[in-house]
Amino acid sequence: MAVGGTFDEFHRGHRTLLLRAFEVGEKVLLGLSVDGLVLKMGKPHVVATFDVRLEELKSFLRRQGLLKRAEIIPIYDRYGVTLSRSELEALVVGKETEPVAREINDKRKAKGLPLLTIVAIDMIPADDRVPISTTRIRNMEIDHEGKLLNP
């Protein structure tokens, strides 16, 4: 089981994605985007450093009693280790990144690796029914739970 992301401004959507991964897999390989990859993504806002995001992630996993079931690794490109680790069986993604998961499977197939089961979850809506996102939090539209800050 694998899941990956930037996990900036750790919010309810992130928690939902991770909890789903731990429902599906006993051990979860968790890829966290390094600062260089974040820069290449061209995010429309400032992103916390890798170390800050890593601590937020670990803190959540610790509170949930899941840290011992997680292996957190840095990822340097959009595929992480999904194209090199043959023992991976599934990938948990948000619906917005499902196309990348399909691309990963195409590349795995070309390399002779087993295809991953793709578990795609819906984005978690804020109170206004628009998905919770780090960008919306950084723009001060919503809080980390999806509550509108300026209704």
C-alpha positions as CSV (number, residue, x, y, z in Angstrom):
1,M,0.0,0.0,0.0
2,A,1.3,3.4,-1.0
3,V,0.2,7.0,-0.7
4,G,2.0,10.2,-1.5
5,G,1.7,13.9,-1.4
6,T,2.9,17.3,-0.3
7,F,0.7,17.3,2.8
8,D,1.1,21.1,3.3
9,E,-1.3,22.8,5.8
10,F,-2.3,19.3,7.0
11,H,-6.1,19.3,6.7
12,R,-9.2,17.1,6.9
13,G,-8.8,15.9,3.3
14,H,-5.2,14.7,4.1
15,R,-6.4,12.9,7.2
16,T,-9.2,11.2,5.2
17,L,-6.8,10.1,2.5
18,L,-4.3,8.6,5.0
19,L,-6.9,6.9,7.1
20,R,-8.2,5.2,4.0
21,A,-4.7,4.0,3.2
22,F,-4.4,2.4,6.6
23,E,-7.9,0.8,6.2
24,V,-6.7,-0.8,3.0
25,G,-3.2,-1.8,4.0
26,E,-1.6,-3.1,7.2
27,K,1.7,-1.3,6.3
28,V,1.6,2.0,4.4
29,L,4.5,3.4,2.4
30,L,4.0,7.2,2.6
31,G,5.8,9.4,0.1
32,L,6.4,13.0,1.1
33,S,7.4,15.5,-1.6
34,V,10.8,17.1,-1.0
35,D,11.2,20.8,-1.3
36,G,12.8,20.6,-4.8
37,L,9.8,18.7,-6.1
38,V,7.4,21.2,-4.5
39,L,9.2,24.0,-6.3
40,K,8.8,22.2,-9.7
41,M,5.1,21.8,-9.1
42,G,4.7,25.6,-9.2
43,K,2.2,25.8,-6.3
44,P,0.3,29.1,-6.3
45,H,1.3,29.7,-2.6
46,V,4.2,29.3,-0.2
47,V,4.6,25.7,1.0
48,A,6.1,24.7,4.4
49,T,9.5,23.1,4.4
50,F,9.9,19.3,4.1
51,D,10.9,19.1,7.8
52,V,7.8,21.0,9.0
53,R,5.5,18.9,6.8
54,L,7.2,15.7,8.0
55,E,6.6,16.6,11.6
56,E,2.9,17.4,11.0
57,L,2.5,14.1,9.3
58,K,4.3,12.1,12.0
59,S,2.3,13.9,14.7
60,F,-1.0,12.9,13.1
61,L,0.2,9.3,12.7
62,R,1.4,9.2,16.3
63,R,-1.9,10.5,17.6
64,Q,-3.8,7.9,15.5
65,G,-1.5,5.1,16.7
66,L,-0.4,4.5,13.1
67,L,3.2,5.6,13.1
68,K,4.6,2.1,13.5
69,R,2.6,0.9,10.5
70,A,4.0,3.7,8.3
71,E,7.2,4.0,6.4
72,I,7.7,7.6,5.4
73,I,10.1,8.3,2.5
74,P,11.0,11.4,0.6
75,I,9.8,11.6,-3.0
76,Y,11.7,13.4,-5.7
77,D,9.3,13.2,-8.6
78,R,5.6,12.6,-9.1
79,Y,6.1,8.8,-9.2
80,G,8.2,8.3,-6.1
81,V,9.2,4.7,-5.8
82,T,6.1,3.3,-7.5
83,L,8.1,2.5,-10.6
84,S,10.8,0.6,-8.7
85,R,9.2,-1.2,-5.8
86,S,7.6,-4.5,-7.1
87,E,6.2,-5.4,-3.7
88,L,3.7,-2.5,-3.8
89,E,0.1,-3.7,-4.3
90,A,-2.1,-0.7,-4.1
91,L,-2.1,3.1,-4.4
92,V,-4.5,5.4,-2.5
93,V,-5.1,8.7,-4.3
94,G,-7.6,11.5,-4.4
95,K,-9.9,11.6,-7.4
96,E,-7.9,14.6,-8.7
97,T,-4.7,12.6,-8.9
98,E,-6.2,9.4,-10.2
99,P,-4.9,10.1,-13.8
100,V,-1.3,10.0,-12.3
101,A,-2.1,6.7,-10.7
102,R,-3.2,5.3,-14.1
103,E,0.0,6.7,-15.6
104,I,2.0,4.9,-13.0
105,N,0.3,1.7,-13.9
106,D,1.1,2.2,-17.6
107,K,4.7,2.7,-16.7
108,R,4.7,-0.3,-14.4
109,K,3.3,-2.5,-17.1
110,A,6.0,-1.3,-19.5
111,K,8.6,-2.3,-17.0
112,G,7.0,-5.7,-16.3
113,L,5.9,-4.8,-12.8
114,P,2.6,-5.9,-11.4
115,L,-0.2,-3.3,-11.8
116,L,-1.3,-1.5,-8.6
117,T,-4.9,-1.5,-7.4
118,I,-6.0,2.1,-7.5
119,V,-8.1,3.2,-4.6
120,A,-9.5,6.7,-5.4
121,I,-11.3,8.7,-2.8
122,D,-13.5,11.7,-3.4
123,M,-12.1,15.1,-2.4
124,I,-13.5,16.2,0.9
125,P,-15.8,19.2,0.5
126,A,-15.7,22.4,2.7
127,D,-18.9,23.9,4.0
128,D,-19.5,25.5,0.6
129,R,-19.3,22.1,-1.1
130,V,-16.0,23.1,-2.9
131,P,-13.2,20.7,-2.0
132,I,-10.9,21.4,0.9
133,S,-7.4,22.3,-0.5
134,T,-4.2,23.8,0.8
135,T,-4.6,26.6,-1.6
136,R,-7.9,27.6,-0.2
137,I,-6.5,27.4,3.4
138,R,-3.5,29.5,2.4
139,N,-5.9,32.0,0.7
140,M,-7.8,32.2,4.0
141,E,-11.1,31.1,2.4
142,I,-11.5,28.1,4.8
143,D,-9.9,26.6,7.8
144,H,-8.3,23.1,8.1
145,E,-11.6,21.5,8.7
146,G,-13.3,23.2,5.7
147,K,-15.2,25.8,7.6
148,L,-15.7,29.1,5.7
149,L,-13.7,32.0,7.2
150,N,-15.6,34.7,5.3
151,P,-19.1,33.4,4.7
